[in-house]
Amino acid sequence: MTSSRRDFLATALTAAAGAAAPHNVAPVNEHEHEHQAVPSDLTLRVKALESLLVERGLVDRAALDALIDTYEHKVGPHNGARVVARAWVDPAYRERLLTDANAAIAELGYGGQQGEHMRVVANSPAVHNLVVCTLCSCYPWPVLGLPPVWYKSAPYRSRAVIDPRGVLREFGLELPEAVELRVWDSTAELRYLVLPERPAGTDGLSEDALAALVTRDAMVGVANVTPPTAGGGA
């Protein structure tokens, strides 16, 4: 099994088990153990489970490879980042995105299961948007990939509604009191994507360079997009 397959399966299994294990609201450093010499217990369990399912004919290895390829290359935050970047450079596209998100996202070739019904909400100097799913973990897979563990956790799902400014503060985002904070509750019928503000000082960047600045957290609303560091432009 390749390292990428192990990493993907470990992430998927962790996400599936998220509701059963306690988690803090603050985001986890997902690359903290990336370079460890010995595979983690979770990785070894995932590998053993995959081998057992394949051996017993319950999982087709080709189908598994196709699924992994989908989540490694075809869906994920890089898709949402391209949607955001296009909206930043093309005012007409931005208008279409905010009016009919499904059609506008489909223009870039993205869509499908868990993203059939989308709404995009735009941040501004006066308004900040935050997305949560209070019932479970509804999430726009085609443009953001699998939901992070913290998004599925009970503390985030409850406190994002009760104390959204406090939650954002724990993610490192302090909003001025004058900024209106709107919380959107995703459901199986409607999923939300935040269109973050374009950071200052990025007028000369290409669309690809802008997309590289956009993070998953910014498209959920727990972070803002920051400009490239001095001397490290895209």
KAJO-V891068 format. One record per residue. N is the residue number from 1. SS is DSSP state (H for helix, E for strand, - for the rest). PSI is psi in degrees with one decimal (none if undefined). BURIAL is I if it has 9 or more other ideal C-beta (glycine too) atoms within 8 Angstrom, else O. Layout:
n	ss	psi	burial
N	SS	PSI	BURIAL
N	SS	PSI	BURIAL
//
This chain:
n	ss	psi	burial
1	-	133.3	O
2	-	161.7	O
3	H	-39.8	O
4	H	-37.4	O
5	H	-44.1	I
6	H	-44.2	I
7	H	-43.4	I
8	H	-48.4	I
9	H	-37.3	I
10	H	-42.5	I
11	H	-44.2	I
12	H	-43.7	I
13	H	-39.7	I
14	H	-43.8	I
15	H	-40.9	I
16	H	-31.2	O
17	-	2.6	O
18	H	-38.7	I
19	H	-19.9	O
20	H	-10.6	O
21	-	146.9	O
22	-	140.2	O
23	-	148.5	I
24	-	158.6	O
25	-	-37.9	I
26	-	144.3	O
27	-	148.1	O
28	-	143.0	I
29	-	102.3	O
30	-	-11.8	O
31	-	13.0	O
32	-	-37.7	O
33	-	21.9	O
34	-	-33.7	O
35	-	19.8	O
36	-	147.1	O
37	-	-37.0	O
38	-	131.4	O
39	-	146.8	O
40	-	164.0	I
41	H	-39.2	O
42	H	-44.0	I
43	H	-43.0	I
44	H	-39.2	I
45	H	-41.0	I
46	H	-43.3	I
47	H	-43.8	I
48	H	-40.9	O
49	H	-43.0	I
50	H	-46.9	I
51	H	-42.2	O
52	H	-44.1	O
53	H	-40.3	I
54	H	-43.8	I
55	H	-36.8	O
56	-	3.3	O
57	-	15.3	O
58	-	-19.3	O
59	-	131.8	I
60	-	124.6	O
61	H	-37.1	O
62	H	-40.5	O
63	H	-38.0	O
64	H	-42.8	I
65	H	-39.0	I
66	H	-39.2	O
67	H	-44.5	O
68	H	-41.9	I
69	H	-38.1	I
70	H	-47.7	I
71	H	-16.6	I
72	H	-31.5	I
73	H	-25.4	O
74	H	-29.1	O
75	-	158.4	I
76	-	176.9	I
77	H	-24.6	I
78	H	-29.3	O
79	H	-48.0	I
80	H	-36.4	I
81	H	-35.8	I
82	H	-35.3	I
83	H	-45.8	I
84	H	-47.2	I
85	H	-40.5	I
86	H	-40.7	I
87	H	-31.4	I
88	H	-34.7	I
89	H	-13.1	O
90	-	97.1	O
91	H	-35.5	O
92	H	-40.6	O
93	H	-41.8	I
94	H	-44.5	I
95	H	-42.8	O
96	H	-38.5	I
97	H	-41.8	I
98	H	-21.8	I
99	H	-44.4	O
100	-	84.4	O
101	H	-40.6	I
102	H	-48.5	I
103	H	-41.7	O
104	H	-42.0	I
105	H	-37.9	I
106	H	-26.2	I
107	H	-30.2	O
108	-	5.1	I
109	-	13.8	O
110	-	145.5	I
111	-	178.6	I
112	-	-162.1	I
113	-	138.1	O
114	-	10.5	I
115	-	24.7	I
116	-	-33.3	O
117	-	108.6	O
118	E	150.8	I
119	E	133.7	I
120	E	130.1	I
121	E	134.0	I
122	E	134.1	I
123	-	156.6	I
124	-	173.5	O
125	-	-23.7	O
126	-	-15.4	O
127	E	134.8	I
128	E	136.4	I
129	E	142.2	I
130	E	135.5	I
131	E	139.0	I
132	E	161.0	I
133	-	104.9	I
134	-	-22.1	O
135	-	-40.9	O
136	-	-106.7	O
137	-	40.6	I
138	-	134.5	I
139	-	142.4	I
140	-	83.8	I
141	H	-45.5	I
142	H	-30.3	I
143	H	-12.7	I
144	H	-7.2	I
145	-	-157.4	O
146	-	144.0	I
147	-	142.4	I
148	-	159.8	I
149	H	-40.7	I
150	H	-30.1	I
151	H	-31.6	I
152	H	-12.5	I
153	-	147.2	I
154	H	-40.6	O
155	H	-43.4	I
156	H	-44.3	I
157	H	-32.7	I
158	H	-44.7	I
159	H	-23.3	I
160	H	-24.4	I
161	H	-41.8	I
162	H	-42.7	O
163	-	65.0	O
164	H	-36.4	I
165	H	-36.7	O
166	H	-39.8	O
167	H	-47.0	I
168	H	-37.5	I
169	H	-37.8	I
170	H	-24.4	O
171	-	-2.1	I
172	-	13.2	O
173	-	111.1	I
174	-	113.1	O
175	-	137.6	I
176	-	146.8	O
177	-	-26.2	O
178	-	-17.1	O
179	-	125.5	I
180	E	133.2	O
181	E	119.6	I
182	E	129.3	I
183	E	126.9	I
184	E	130.5	I
185	E	106.9	O
186	-	148.1	I
187	-	177.3	I
188	-	-23.0	O
189	-	-23.6	O
190	-	123.7	O
191	E	147.0	I
192	E	149.5	I
193	E	131.4	I
194	E	131.9	I
195	E	100.6	I
196	-	164.1	I
197	-	144.3	O
198	-	127.8	O
199	-	150.9	I
200	-	152.2	O
201	-	16.8	O
202	-	17.3	I
203	-	-32.3	O
204	-	1.9	O
205	-	146.2	I
206	-	169.3	O
207	H	-40.6	I
208	H	-41.1	O
209	H	-36.3	I
210	H	-42.7	I
211	H	-34.2	I
212	-	-18.3	O
213	-	-20.6	I
214	-	127.3	I
215	-	160.1	I
216	H	-45.2	I
217	H	-34.9	I
218	H	-31.5	I
219	H	-10.4	I
220	H	-27.0	I
221	-	8.6	I
222	-	5.1	I
223	-	163.2	I
224	-	161.1	I
225	-	130.0	I
226	-	148.3	O
227	-	161.6	I
228	-	147.9	I
229	-	153.0	O
230	-	128.9	O
231	-	-4.3	O
232	-	31.9	O
233	-	157.4	O
234	-	none	I
//
